[in-house]
Amino acid sequence: MDIIANHFLTIEGASPPKERCRRPHSLALLTYLARPTFFIPQHRSSNGSNHLPDPVHWLEENSNNKWHVRRSIWGTSGARRRPKAALISLVRNSELDGILQSIRQLEYRWNDKYQYPWIFFNDEPFSEEFKSATSNATSAPCYYEILPIEHWSLPDFIDESRFMNSLEYLGAIGVGKGWLVSYRHMCRWNSGFFYKHPRLLDFDFYWRVEPDVHFYCDIDYDVFRFMRDNKIKYGFNMNILDDARSFPSLWSRTRAFINKFPELVHPEADLDWLLDPHNSGEYNNCQFFSNFEIGDLRFFRSEANEKYFDWLDKGGGFYYERFGDAPIHTLSVAMFAPKREVWFFRDIGYQHDINRHCPPHSAGRCDCEPTGLDENFYKLVPLESPQRKPMDTCIRQFLGGDWLNKKEGWSRHGDLALGGDGYGGYELSGSE
């Protein structure tokens, strides 16, 4: 039995004990729903005082725009001692209209109050039109950066003919953007190069913003202060399935990495929610939907993450397959950070293409119809994909605890027989 099989007890068909399967995530979701069913363990030092951050208490004390930046003819105030953080976007000149939509909505909903800088990245110089339009859409500082050529080109260790065959094959079977060379470069850059850019070296946190996305809700706290003060490494607001045909070797390569470098895995790492006990402990293809992510750059610069990315990169998976940054970030965070340092930003309404998230009980704060907790679970998996879906939705496996409980008398078989999708029997709908 290999190291990961022994450590997580879920490989080679060994099902984990029920109490491990149902272990609740101690910090995600929490009191945005104000439910007594959430168990929040209080870790105490020997003298009885708490020594772990309390994000819920932080939100109670620091919302209502407590840390917003005040502007006047004499300058700004309220920006001292705040995190070194930025909004970042990989975008082309041709996507100007799309990024303007994203900027205007996020500025209106949040950043006009907090004035964090925008940093735009491109593989070619930005046009003067792009610079003028984007800088006029915000009163925050803007920076325009070009990617190093070595971060946006085929590495010399890649066999070009094999790569071309991969483009043709993945395009033929309908894998999303599987035929686009630039998409492979983008996935590679977002996985292992964005945090190395010289412009970001003076920053500790980032919020990734894509063109053509929507932000539906007013946000009344400093998201970056929240991350810093609560020692959060990674934040997401959708946790969904990806098309497994994009990365058939990703899990086997990840297992090999863990077996070679077991000392890099965090002592409190939790991969249980990513492994399917009904499918021999294989990766269940769940991912944090990374086009919305708020993260700690220092985590990505860590030795563990750097070695993991280099391991995958040298294996050629970004070009011989179509490794994506979403599953790679998900696996990295699960291996190298404790789960309490991952946060579900359920309060931030967001949409990217067909995937839309809108929090419950948000009337007056959000301009969207609330979505169910499981709303986006398998939207990215085409009908023709033969992959096996896990028995529970990704977000519920992440949250654990009561979120996995089924209604008495419900069965998956019966749900499917009546035309359901097999995921309709949860006691907690997510709209509580």
N, C-alpha and C positions, 0 to 999 in steps of 0.2 A: 504494500500500500504506500503510495507516495505521500509527500509531506502535506499537500493540501487535502488529500483524502483523510489523513489522520487528524488534521487540525480542524476541519469543518464537518467531518463525519457525514458528508453528503455525496461523496463520489462513489463510483462503482456500485450504485444501486442501494447504498445504505441510507435508509430514510432517517432524518433527524428526529429526535424525540419531539412529541407534540408541544411540550412547553417551549422548546427552542423555536419551532415554527411560528408560534404565536407570541413570541416575545415582543412587547410593544416598543415602538420607537419612542424614546423618552422625551424628545424635544420637538419633533415635527407636529405641525397642526395645533396641538395643545389648546390653549384657551381662546383662540380665535373662534372656536365653537363653544367655549366655556362649558365643557362637559365634565362631570365628575368621574366619567369612566376612564379618563387618562391618568395613568400612574406615572408620576414624575419622581424618580428616585432622588433623594437628597443625600449626596455624598458629603460626609462631614469629616473634618480633621479630628485629631485626637482630643482637641479642646472643645469639640462640639460645634464649631462654626462651619458654615458652608464654605467650601473652597472651589466649587464649580460655578460658572456663570448661571444666571437665571434669566433667560431671554424673555419670559413672560413678564416678570417683574420689571425688566428693563423697558419693555414696551409700555407698561402702565405708567412708568415714570418719565418717559422721554418722547411720547407722542405729542399731538397737537402742535407740531412744528416748533418744538422747543429749541432746536438747534438751527433754525433757518438763518440764512445770511441776510443781514439788513443792509440795504443800499441807500446812500444819500449823496448829496453833492460833495461831501467830504470823504467819500470812499465807502468801503464796506466794513461791516463788523460782524462778529459771530463766527468767523472762519478760523480763529486760532485753535491750535491743538486738535484740529480735526484730522481724520485719516488722510493719508496720501493715496488718493483714489481718482479714477477717471472712467468716463464712458468711452468705450472703444467700439469701432466699427470697421470691418473689412468691406470695402465698397468701391465700385467703379464709377467713373464719370457718367456712364450711361444709366446709372441707377440713382441719379440725382433726385428725381421726383419721389422715388420710394424712400430715400433716406430723409428727405425733407418732411415727409409725413411722419416718420418715426421720431425725428427730432422734435417737431412741433408738439406732438402728443406727449412725449416724455417731459419736455420742458413745461408744458401746461400743467401736467399732473404732478410734477415733482421737482425737476431740476432748476426751474426758475427761482425756487425758494432756496436752493442749496449751492448752486453755482459751481458744480464740479466740472472740470474741463472735458472737452470732447477731443478724442484722438482718432483721426481717420487714417486708415491704411489702404494702400493700393499697390498693385504690381507695376504701375506706370504713373507718371506724374499727374497730379490732379490739375484739371483745367482751371483757369481764372474764374470761369462761370461757376464751377463747383465750389471753389473757395468762397467766392462772394456770397452765393446763395446760402450755404450752410452757416457761415459766420454771422449772417444777418438773421438767421433763425434762432439764435441764442445770444444771450448776453454773457455767457461763460466763455473762457478762453478756448480757442480751437487750434489744433495742430494737425499738420498734413504730412504723412510719412510714406516713403517708398520702401517696399520690402527688398531686402538683399536678394540678389539673383539666386544665390544658393538656397534660399528658402522658397523659391517658386520656380523650380526647374527639376528635371529628371536627375536623380542622383546617379553618380557614375557606377554604382554597384547594381543598378537595375538593367536587366536584359531588355532592350527596347522592343525586340520582336515579340517576346513573351508579353510585354505590356500591351502592345497593339492587339494581340490576340485576346487579352483580357477585356479591352475596351469593346471589341467586336462581340465577344460572348455575352458580357453583362448587358450590353445594349440590346442584344437579340432576345434575351430572356426577360427583359422589362425591368431590370433593377434601376431604380430611380437615379437618373443622371450618370448611369454607369458607363456611358460612352464619352463623357466629357473629360478631356485631359485637365482642364482648369479646375474641375471639381475635385480631382484627386489631389492637386496641389493645395487646394483650399482646405481639404480635410487634414492633410499632413500639417499645414501651417497652424491650423486651429488646435491640433493635437499637441504639437511639441515645439513650435517656434514663436508663437505670438508673445509669450512672456519673456523671450530673449531679446526682443527688439530694444535698441538703445533708448528709445523714447520712454519705454516703460520701466527702465531700471530704477528710476527714482520713485516709483509707485509701489504700493503694497496691495491695493485692491482694484478690481475692475468690474464693470457691468457691461456685458456684451449686448450690443444693439444692432439688429439686422435692418436692412431696408424693407419697406412695405410691411411693417408690423404695426399692431395697434396696442395702445395702453389705455385701458378703460376706466381705471380707478384713481382717485386722489390718494396720494401717499403722504401721510402727515408725520413721518419720522425720517431721520437721516439713516438711510439704509446702510451706508458704509460705517457709520458709528456703531450701528447695531452689529454688523459683522465683526468689527474690531473688538468692541467691548465684551462680546459674548464668545470670542474665540471661534467663530464660525469659519470653516475653511471653504465651504461651497454651499450655494443656494440655488434652488430650482423652483419651478412652479408647474411642470408637467413631468410625469414619469410614465413612459409608454413603451410599447414594443417597437423594435426596429425590424427591418426586412433582413432575416438571417442570411439570405443569399449574398449579401454584401460582404460578409466577413466570415466565411466558413471555418477558417483556421484560427480565428482570434482567441477562442477559449483554450484550444490546445496549446497555443503559444504562451498564453497567460499562465496556464498550469505549469508549463516548462519553466517559465520565469520564476514562479514561486518556489519550485523545487530547487532551482539553482541559487536563489537569493532569499531563503526563508527569513533571514535576519532583518530584511527590509519591511516585512509585513508588520503592521502595527499590532501590538499585543491585544488591542481591543477591536481589531478589524472584524467586520461582520459581512461575510459573503453569503450567508444563508439565504437571504431574500433574493439573491441573483441566481441561485442554483435550484434546479427542478428535481425534487426527489422522485417524481414520477417518470423521469427520463434519465435515469442513471446518473443523476447529479450533474447533468450538463448545464451550461449557461442557458438561462431562460430567455435571453435576448431583450431583457428590460433595460431601459436607458433613461437617464435624465435628458430631457429634450434640450440640447445645449444651445440652441439659438437664443434662448433666455437662460443666462447664467450669471451669477454674481459670485466672484471668487477671490480667494487670497492668492496673490501672485507668488508669495513665498512658498506656498504649498507646491505649486507647479515647478518652482525652481529647486525643490528638495532633491536630494540624492536619489531617493526611491523613485519618484516620478520621472526624473531624468533618465535613470537606468531603464525603467520600464518602456518609455517612449523609444529610446535607442534600440532596445531589444526588438520591439515591433518593427521599427523603421528598417533595421538591417535585414529583417526577414522578408521585406518587400511587400508587405500586405497592403500598403496604400496604393500600389500600382498593379500587382498581380491579382489582387482582389480589390475591394473598395472599402477598406477600413474607414470608419467614420470617427470624427472626434467625439460624438455623443457616447457611444459604448466605451470608448477608451477612457474618457474622463470619468464615466460611471465606475468602471472597474478600478481605475486608479484611486478614486476617492474611497471606494469600498475597502481597498487593500491597505491604504496608507493613512487613513484618518479614522478616528472613532466615530461611530454613527451620531453621537451627540453633537458633533461639529458639522453636521449637514442639516440645512434648514429648508423646510417647505414653505416658500413664500406664497401661501394660498390667498393672501389678502390682495395680491397684485393681479388685476385682470389683464389678460394678454391674449393676443391672437397672432399666429404665424400661419399663413395659408389656410389649410383646412382644420388646423388644430386651434381650438379656442378654449380658454379657461376664464371663468368668471366666478368669483366667490359668492357663497350664499349670504343672505342677510346683508346685502350691500346697497340697498336702495338709498339714494341720496348721496352716495359716495362713488358709485360706479354707474357707467352708462352701458350696461349690458345685462342680458338675461342670465341668471345663474346657471352654471353647468353642473352636471352630476360629477361626483368624484371620479367615476370611471369613464367619463365622456370620451376621452381620446385614446383609449387603451390600445386598439389595434388599427387605427386609421391609416398608419403608414405601411401596413402589411397588405400587399395586393392579394386578391382572391386566388391568383394563380400560384402564390407562394405555398410550398408544401410544408412549411415549418409547423412544428407542434406548439400550440399556445399553452402557457402554464395554466394550472387549475384556478388560480386567483389572479386578479388584475395586478399590474406592476405596483401601483401606488399603495394598494392594500398590503401587498407583501412587504413593502418598505415600512409601512406604518405598524403592521402587526397587531397584536392584541385583539381588542373587540372588533376591529375593522374586518377581521376574517370570519367572524361568526355568521352562520347561515340561519335562516328562518327554519323553525321546526317543521318537518315534513317536506321541505324543499329538496329536490334532487336535480342534479345537472341534466340527467337523462330526460326527466320530465319537462324541464325547461326547454330543452332542444326539441322535444317532440311537439311542444305547443308553439314552435316557431321562435322561441327566444334564442339568445346567443350563448346561453350557458353561464351567464354571469349576473343573473337577476335575483339571486336569492339572499343577498346580504341583509342582515338585521339593520345595520346602519347604512342608510342610503347615501350619506355624505351631505345631505341638505339640512341636517339637524341644526 
